[in-house]
Amino acid sequence: MFIYCLQLNTFNHLHLIKIKTVKKHLVPLLLLVLSFAGNAVLKAQSNLYTFDKSIALPGDGGYDYLSIDLVNRHLYVSHGTSVNVIDLKTETVVGSIDNMQGVHGIAIANEVNKGFITDGKNNAVVVFDLLTFKTIATIPLTLKGPDGIIYDPYSKKVLAFCGDADGCSVIDIHDLKESATIQLGGGPEFAVSDGKGLVYNNLEDKNSMVVIDTKTMKVKATYPLAPCGKPTGITLDPATNRIFTGCRDNKGMSIVDAGTGKVITTLPIGAGVDAVVFDAATKLIFCSNADATTTIIKQNSADDYQVVQTLTTQYRAKTMALDPVTHKIYLSAPKFDLTAGANSRKVVPGSFTVYVYKMN
């Protein structure tokens, strides 16, 4: 009879290959060997990422988005009324942008050497120098409650998503003024640009996604995301034209065809997802969750995905950034006094930290 053997690819995926004929009495032994091999693969998959180090940051303010400047190798961490800056080469704190009222997101525009921060409580976007970290300008916005923010390289505009106004403020990176506003029809969350004239933005309260044409600065389409409920984090794989969106209500990550809006499949993730990031080199998708886990999903093909690890992180470490150079992920959170209850929001003073996880 013929016997088949399991062959591993780069990511420990098993493939059957026919090797040769064997005698029947050897089959049980070979099956036992294959069983051990399968268990080894599962163990390897479950340990793709491990804890690397922690970076302590001063202050006890709130926290939200993280953003990476790949050109200058800096990690920006929103933190109360400031943004902390970490040098990714040394993984040490090298500066901060201060004197804001309530920081949320950070967008990077390297071509003009500027960063843009949403100061939610001040209804403004603060512009800073990427090398000196000094504030350049404060741009007042027409819309209220700026939160998420991205830079769209196609239009050369920054888009600040304003949750209190169900809209988006558009900022020119050269004259540093609000040039337009866009009504979205719901409360915006994370957004992602395809770099070709389209921006995709999750509407958390409408269980849908809007497609913004950045040539006209108008909503081009709205995609319903069922079974996704309360979508938050979003990222994009341009190679397959697939969008990955994290959903809190159903604890799932949905894969969406960016061209048609069709929800292809939904995979289980942890509770309280916020950020979702994609590593194009490793084909791994990361969903950071408030329940002290990060769900790691492998893209096998455009429409085939599998959960390969539930990484243990920190309670309410739900925001995240990925460094595609080192493949490390960075999550931020303070420690919470859980003696006050399992879902306590009582922060332990002086405990705000960036947690670093590396690929094995």
C-alpha positions as CSV (number, residue, x, y, z in Angstrom):
1,M,0.0,0.0,0.0
2,F,1.0,3.6,-0.4
3,I,1.8,5.7,2.6
4,Y,1.5,9.5,2.8
5,C,3.8,11.8,4.9
6,L,3.2,15.2,6.3
7,Q,5.4,18.0,4.9
8,L,5.8,21.3,6.7
9,N,5.9,24.7,4.9
10,T,7.4,27.9,6.3
11,F,4.6,28.5,8.7
12,N,4.3,24.9,10.0
13,H,1.3,24.1,7.8
14,L,1.0,20.4,7.0
15,H,0.7,19.1,3.4
16,L,0.3,15.4,2.5
17,I,2.9,13.9,0.1
18,K,3.0,10.4,-1.2
19,I,6.3,8.8,-0.5
20,K,6.4,5.0,-1.2
21,T,4.8,1.7,-0.6
22,V,5.1,0.1,2.8
23,K,4.1,-3.1,4.4
24,K,0.9,-3.2,6.3
25,H,2.4,-4.1,9.7
26,L,4.4,-0.8,9.7
27,V,1.3,1.4,9.3
28,P,0.5,1.8,13.0
29,L,4.1,2.9,13.7
30,L,4.0,5.4,11.0
31,L,0.6,6.8,12.2
32,L,2.1,7.2,15.6
33,V,5.0,9.2,14.2
34,L,2.6,11.4,12.2
35,S,0.6,12.0,15.4
36,F,3.7,13.3,17.2
37,A,4.5,15.5,14.2
38,G,1.0,17.0,14.2
39,N,1.2,17.7,17.9
40,A,4.6,19.4,17.4
41,V,3.1,21.6,14.7
42,L,0.2,22.7,16.8
43,K,2.6,23.5,19.7
44,A,4.8,25.6,17.3
45,Q,1.7,27.5,16.0
46,S,0.5,28.3,19.5
47,N,3.9,29.9,20.3
48,L,4.4,32.1,17.2
49,Y,4.7,35.2,19.5
50,T,6.0,35.6,23.0
51,F,6.5,38.4,25.4
52,D,9.8,40.4,24.8
53,K,9.9,43.4,27.2
54,S,8.0,46.2,28.8
55,I,8.7,49.9,28.5
56,A,7.5,52.1,31.4
57,L,6.1,55.5,30.6
58,P,5.5,58.4,33.1
59,G,2.1,59.7,34.0
60,D,-1.4,58.3,34.7
61,G,-3.5,59.8,31.9
62,G,-5.8,57.8,29.6
63,Y,-4.6,56.0,26.5
64,D,-5.7,55.3,23.0
65,Y,-4.0,54.7,19.6
66,L,-0.4,53.9,18.9
67,S,1.4,54.8,15.6
68,I,4.7,54.1,14.0
69,D,6.9,56.4,11.9
70,L,8.8,53.8,9.8
71,V,11.2,56.4,8.3
72,N,12.5,57.8,11.6
73,R,11.9,54.6,13.5
74,H,9.7,56.1,16.2
75,L,6.7,54.7,18.1
76,Y,4.1,57.3,19.2
77,V,1.9,56.4,22.1
78,S,-1.2,58.4,23.0
79,H,-1.3,59.1,26.8
80,G,-3.7,61.5,28.4
81,T,-2.7,65.0,27.4
82,S,0.6,63.9,25.8
83,V,2.1,61.7,23.2
84,N,5.1,59.7,24.3
85,V,7.8,58.9,21.8
86,I,9.8,55.7,21.8
87,D,12.9,55.1,19.7
88,L,12.4,51.7,18.0
89,K,16.1,51.0,17.6
90,T,16.8,51.3,21.4
91,E,13.2,50.8,22.6
92,T,13.7,53.7,25.0
93,V,11.7,56.9,25.6
94,V,13.2,59.8,23.7
95,G,10.6,62.6,23.9
96,S,7.0,63.7,24.1
97,I,4.5,66.1,22.6
98,D,2.7,67.8,25.4
99,N,0.1,70.4,26.5
100,M,-3.0,68.9,24.8
101,Q,-6.4,68.3,26.4
102,G,-7.2,64.8,25.4
103,V,-5.1,62.8,22.9
104,H,-6.5,60.1,20.7
105,G,-4.8,59.3,17.3
106,I,-1.5,60.1,15.6
107,A,-1.0,60.2,11.8
108,I,2.4,60.5,10.1
109,A,3.2,62.4,6.8
110,N,6.9,61.9,6.2
111,E,7.0,63.8,3.0
112,V,6.4,67.0,4.9
113,N,8.1,65.9,8.1
114,K,4.9,66.4,10.1
115,G,2.8,64.4,12.5
116,F,-0.9,65.1,13.3
117,I,-2.6,64.4,16.6
118,T,-6.3,64.5,17.4
119,D,-6.9,66.5,20.5
120,G,-10.5,65.4,21.2
121,K,-11.4,67.6,24.1
122,N,-10.1,70.7,22.3
123,N,-11.8,69.8,19.0
124,A,-8.5,70.3,17.2
125,V,-5.7,68.6,15.4
126,V,-2.2,69.4,16.7
127,V,0.7,69.4,14.2
128,F,4.3,68.5,15.3
129,D,7.7,68.2,13.7
130,L,8.7,64.5,13.3
131,L,12.4,65.2,14.2
132,T,12.2,67.7,17.0
133,F,8.7,66.7,18.4
134,K,7.9,70.4,18.7
135,T,4.4,71.7,18.1
136,I,4.0,73.5,14.8
137,A,0.3,74.4,14.7
138,T,-3.1,73.7,16.3
139,I,-5.9,73.4,13.7
140,P,-9.4,74.0,15.0
141,L,-12.0,71.7,13.5
142,T,-15.6,72.4,12.5
143,L,-16.7,69.0,13.6
144,K,-16.7,67.8,17.2
145,G,-15.0,64.9,18.9
146,P,-11.9,64.1,16.7
147,D,-10.7,60.6,17.5
148,G,-9.2,58.3,14.8
149,I,-6.9,59.9,12.2
150,I,-5.0,58.8,9.1
151,Y,-2.9,60.2,6.4
152,D,-4.0,59.4,2.8
153,P,-0.9,59.6,0.5
154,Y,-3.1,59.7,-2.6
155,S,-4.8,63.0,-1.9
156,K,-2.1,64.4,0.4
157,K,-4.7,65.0,3.0
158,V,-5.1,64.0,6.7
159,L,-8.6,62.7,7.6
160,A,-9.7,63.2,11.2
161,F,-12.7,61.1,12.2
162,C,-15.1,62.9,14.6
163,G,-17.2,60.6,16.6
164,D,-19.5,63.3,18.1
165,A,-20.4,64.6,14.7
166,D,-20.7,61.4,12.7
167,G,-18.3,62.9,10.2
168,C,-14.7,63.5,9.1
169,S,-12.6,66.7,8.9
170,V,-10.1,66.9,6.0
171,I,-6.8,68.7,6.5
172,D,-4.3,69.9,3.9
173,I,-0.8,68.8,4.9
174,H,0.7,72.0,3.4
175,D,-1.4,74.9,4.5
176,L,-2.5,73.1,7.7
177,K,-6.1,74.1,7.5
178,E,-9.4,72.2,7.5
179,S,-10.3,72.1,3.8
180,A,-13.5,70.1,3.9
181,T,-15.9,68.0,6.0
182,I,-17.6,64.7,5.1
183,Q,-20.8,63.4,6.6
184,L,-20.5,59.6,7.2
185,G,-24.0,58.7,8.5
186,G,-22.7,57.1,11.7
187,G,-20.1,57.1,14.4
188,P,-16.6,56.5,12.9
189,E,-14.0,54.3,14.4
190,F,-10.7,53.2,12.8
191,A,-10.0,53.8,9.1
192,V,-7.5,52.7,6.5
193,S,-6.3,54.1,3.2
194,D,-5.6,51.9,0.1
195,G,-3.2,54.6,-1.2
196,K,-5.1,54.7,-4.5
197,G,-7.9,57.1,-3.7
198,L,-10.1,55.1,-1.3
199,V,-10.4,55.2,2.5
200,Y,-12.4,52.6,4.4
201,N,-13.9,53.6,7.7
202,N,-15.9,51.5,10.2
203,L,-19.1,52.9,11.6
204,E,-19.3,51.4,15.0
205,D,-23.0,52.2,15.8
206,K,-24.3,51.2,12.3
207,N,-22.5,47.8,12.0
208,S,-21.2,49.0,8.6
209,M,-18.3,50.4,6.7
210,V,-18.1,53.5,4.5
211,V,-15.9,53.9,1.4
212,I,-14.6,57.4,1.0
213,D,-13.5,58.6,-2.5
214,T,-10.6,60.9,-1.6
215,K,-10.7,62.5,-5.1
216,T,-14.1,64.0,-4.4
217,M,-14.0,63.7,-0.6
218,K,-17.4,62.1,-0.6
219,V,-18.8,58.7,0.6
220,K,-18.8,56.4,-2.4
221,A,-20.4,53.3,-0.9
222,T,-21.6,51.8,2.4
223,Y,-21.0,48.2,3.2
224,P,-23.2,46.3,5.7
225,L,-21.0,44.1,7.8
226,A,-23.4,41.5,9.3
227,P,-22.7,39.3,11.2
228,C,-20.1,41.8,12.5
229,G,-21.4,43.9,15.3
230,K,-19.8,47.1,16.6
231,P,-16.8,47.2,14.2
232,T,-13.7,48.9,15.5
233,G,-10.2,48.1,14.2
234,I,-9.6,47.8,10.5
235,T,-6.6,47.0,8.2
236,L,-6.1,46.2,4.6
237,D,-4.2,43.7,2.5
238,P,-3.7,45.4,-0.9
239,A,-2.3,42.2,-2.5
240,T,-5.6,40.3,-2.1
241,N,-7.9,43.4,-1.8
242,R,-9.2,42.1,1.5
243,I,-10.1,44.2,4.5
244,F,-9.9,42.8,8.0
245,T,-12.2,44.4,10.6
246,G,-12.6,43.6,14.3
247,C,-16.1,43.3,15.8
248,R,-16.8,43.6,19.5
249,D,-20.4,42.5,19.7
250,N,-19.9,39.1,18.2
251,K,-16.2,38.7,19.2
252,G,-15.2,38.1,15.6
253,M,-12.9,39.4,12.8
254,S,-14.6,39.6,9.5
255,I,-12.8,39.4,6.1
256,V,-14.4,41.7,3.6
257,D,-13.9,42.0,-0.2
258,A,-12.8,45.6,-0.6
259,G,-14.2,45.8,-4.1
260,T,-17.7,44.5,-3.4
261,G,-18.2,44.8,0.3
262,K,-19.0,41.1,0.6
263,V,-18.2,39.5,4.0
264,I,-16.3,36.4,3.1
265,T,-15.9,34.8,6.5
266,T,-15.7,35.7,10.2
267,L,-13.3,34.1,12.7
268,P,-13.6,34.0,16.5
269,I,-11.4,36.5,18.5
270,G,-11.2,37.7,22.1
271,A,-13.6,40.1,23.8
272,G,-13.3,43.9,23.6
273,V,-11.3,44.2,20.3
274,D,-10.0,47.6,19.4
275,A,-7.0,47.6,17.0
276,V,-6.4,45.2,14.0
277,V,-3.1,45.2,12.2
278,F,-1.7,43.1,9.3
279,D,1.9,42.0,8.6
280,A,2.2,41.6,4.8
281,A,5.5,39.7,5.0
282,T,4.3,37.0,7.4
283,K,0.6,37.1,6.4
284,L,-0.4,37.4,10.0
285,I,-3.3,39.5,11.3
286,F,-3.4,40.6,14.9
287,C,-6.5,41.6,16.9
288,S,-5.8,43.2,20.3
289,N,-8.5,42.6,22.8
290,A,-9.4,44.1,26.2
291,D,-9.6,40.6,27.8
292,A,-5.8,40.3,28.0
293,T,-5.4,38.5,24.7
294,T,-4.3,39.2,21.2
295,T,-5.8,36.9,18.6
296,I,-3.3,36.0,15.8
297,I,-4.8,34.8,12.5
298,K,-2.9,33.4,9.5
299,Q,-3.9,34.3,5.9
300,N,-3.5,31.1,3.9
301,S,-5.0,32.6,0.7
302,A,-7.4,35.5,-0.1
303,D,-10.4,33.6,1.3
304,D,-8.8,31.1,3.6
305,Y,-7.9,32.0,7.3
306,Q,-7.2,30.3,10.5
307,V,-6.6,31.3,14.1
308,V,-3.0,30.2,15.0
309,Q,-2.5,31.7,18.4
310,T,-4.3,33.4,21.3
311,L,-1.4,35.4,22.8
312,T,-1.7,36.3,26.5
313,T,-1.1,40.0,26.9
314,Q,-2.4,42.5,29.6
315,Y,-5.9,43.4,30.8
316,R,-7.3,46.2,28.6
317,A,-4.2,46.3,26.3
318,K,-6.5,46.8,23.4
319,T,-4.5,49.3,21.2
320,M,-1.6,48.2,19.2
321,A,1.0,49.0,16.5
322,L,3.0,46.6,14.3
323,D,6.6,47.2,13.2
324,P,6.9,45.5,9.8
325,V,10.7,45.7,10.0
326,T,11.1,43.6,13.2
327,H,7.6,42.1,13.1
328,K,7.2,43.1,16.8
329,I,3.9,44.3,18.1
330,Y,3.5,47.0,20.7
331,L,0.5,47.3,23.1
332,S,-0.1,49.9,25.7
333,A,-2.0,49.8,29.0
334,P,-1.7,50.7,32.7
335,K,-2.2,48.0,35.4
336,F,-5.7,47.9,37.0
337,D,-6.6,47.2,40.6
338,L,-8.6,44.0,40.0
339,T,-9.3,43.7,43.8
340,A,-12.1,46.2,43.1
341,G,-13.7,43.6,40.7
342,A,-12.9,41.5,37.7
343,N,-13.8,44.3,35.3
344,S,-12.2,47.1,37.3
345,R,-11.2,50.4,35.6
346,K,-9.3,51.6,38.7
347,V,-5.7,52.3,37.5
348,V,-2.7,51.5,39.6
349,P,-0.8,54.9,39.8
350,G,2.5,55.0,37.9
351,S,1.9,51.8,36.0
352,F,1.4,52.9,32.4
353,T,3.5,50.6,30.1
354,V,4.1,49.7,26.5
355,Y,4.3,45.9,26.2
356,V,6.5,44.4,23.5
357,Y,5.9,41.0,21.9
358,K,8.2,39.4,19.4
359,M,8.0,36.6,16.8
360,N,9.8,33.3,17.7
